Amino acid sequence: MDSLDEHDAAAVHRAALECEAIAADLERLKAMIADAGGRLLASFNAVGTLESGARDEAARQRLAGALANAVTALQFQDMANQLIGHAQARLATMQETLTRIAQGVDPLLATSRLQPVRQTGMGAGSIDLF
């Protein structure tokens, strides 16, 4: 791949910076979700202690519903964290690719040196054993 002109290199650099900003936003989101999950867990535990003291069936039903909602919210937190982790991994790959492009390396062709067969014709030649 020919080296990028100055304009293209600047665009690739801006794209890499945007990836960094997105990654930072995802980290902040992850921290916010973790904080909300911690608060939810504390509430979940408090409701759990109240459930044993509920006097009538209606109060027990309301507390059971609240507990079920808390469990669902904790499951949401787990799924959201998994999605954030996946997005972060994809962004890291994109950043690496953009960096390689900015350096003038075509990431799709970078592994072409690893081809097991280098012969290009059918003429006589030496044999490479591997």
C-alpha positions in Angstrom: 0.0 0.0 0.0 1.4 3.4 -0.9 1.9 5.7 2.0 -1.1 7.9 2.8 -1.1 11.5 1.8 -1.2 14.1 4.5 -5.0 14.6 4.3 -5.7 10.9 4.5 -3.3 10.5 7.4 -4.9 13.3 9.3 -8.4 11.7 8.7 -7.1 8.4 10.0 -5.6 10.1 13.0 -8.9 11.9 13.7 -10.7 8.5 13.4 -8.3 6.9 15.9 -8.9 9.8 18.3 -12.6 9.3 17.9 -12.2 5.6 18.8 -10.3 6.7 21.9 -13.1 9.1 22.9 -15.7 6.3 22.4 -13.7 4.0 24.5 -13.5 6.6 27.3 -17.3 7.1 27.0 -17.8 3.3 27.3 -15.6 3.2 30.4 -17.7 6.0 32.0 -20.9 4.1 31.1 -19.4 0.9 32.6 -18.7 2.8 35.9 -22.2 4.3 36.0 -23.7 0.9 35.5 -21.5 -0.6 38.2 -22.6 2.1 40.6 -26.2 1.6 39.8 -25.8 -2.1 40.2 -24.1 -1.6 43.6 -27.0 0.6 44.7 -29.5 -1.9 43.4 -27.8 -4.7 45.2 -27.9 -2.7 48.5 -31.6 -2.1 47.9 -32.1 -5.7 47.0 -30.6 -6.8 50.3 -32.7 -4.3 52.3 -35.9 -5.5 50.7 -34.8 -9.0 51.4 -34.6 -8.3 55.1 -38.0 -6.6 55.0 -39.7 -9.5 53.3 -39.3 -11.7 56.3 -41.1 -9.1 58.5 -44.1 -8.7 56.1 -47.2 -9.4 58.0 -49.9 -10.0 55.3 -49.9 -11.8 52.0 -50.3 -8.5 50.0 -47.2 -7.0 51.5 -45.3 -10.3 50.8 -46.4 -10.2 47.2 -45.3 -6.6 46.8 -41.9 -7.4 48.3 -41.6 -10.5 46.1 -42.3 -8.3 43.0 -39.8 -5.8 44.1 -37.2 -8.5 44.5 -38.0 -10.0 41.1 -37.5 -6.5 39.6 -34.2 -6.1 41.4 -33.0 -9.5 40.0 -34.0 -8.5 36.5 -32.1 -5.2 36.9 -29.0 -7.0 38.0 -29.2 -9.3 35.0 -29.5 -6.2 32.8 -26.3 -4.8 34.4 -24.5 -8.0 33.6 -25.7 -8.0 30.0 -24.8 -4.3 29.6 -21.3 -5.0 30.9 -20.9 -7.8 28.4 -21.9 -5.6 25.5 -19.6 -2.8 26.7 -16.7 -5.3 26.9 -17.5 -6.5 23.4 -17.7 -2.9 22.0 -14.4 -2.1 23.8 -12.7 -5.0 22.1 -14.0 -4.0 18.7 -12.8 -0.4 19.3 -9.4 -1.6 20.2 -9.2 -3.6 17.0 -10.3 -0.6 15.0 -7.7 1.7 16.7 -5.0 -0.8 15.9 -6.1 -1.0 12.3 -6.3 2.8 12.0 -2.8 3.1 13.5 -1.4 0.6 11.0 -3.1 2.4 8.1 -1.7 5.7 9.3 1.7 4.1 9.2 1.2 3.0 5.6 0.6 -0.6 6.3 -2.4 -2.3 4.8 -3.7 -4.5 7.6 -5.3 -6.9 5.2 -2.0 -7.6 3.5 0.3 -7.5 6.5 0.2 -11.3 6.9 1.0 -12.0 3.3 4.6 -12.7 4.4 3.3 -15.8 6.1 2.3 -17.6 2.9 3.6 -21.2 3.1 4.3 -21.4 -0.7 6.4 -18.7 -2.4 6.8 -20.3 -5.8 5.1 -18.3 -8.5 5.9 -20.5 -11.5 6.3 -24.1 -12.5 10.0 -23.9 -13.6 12.8 -25.9 -12.0 14.2 -24.5 -8.8 15.4 -25.3 -5.4 13.2 -27.2 -2.9 12.4 -25.6 0.4 11.6 -28.1 3.1 9.6 -27.0 6.1 
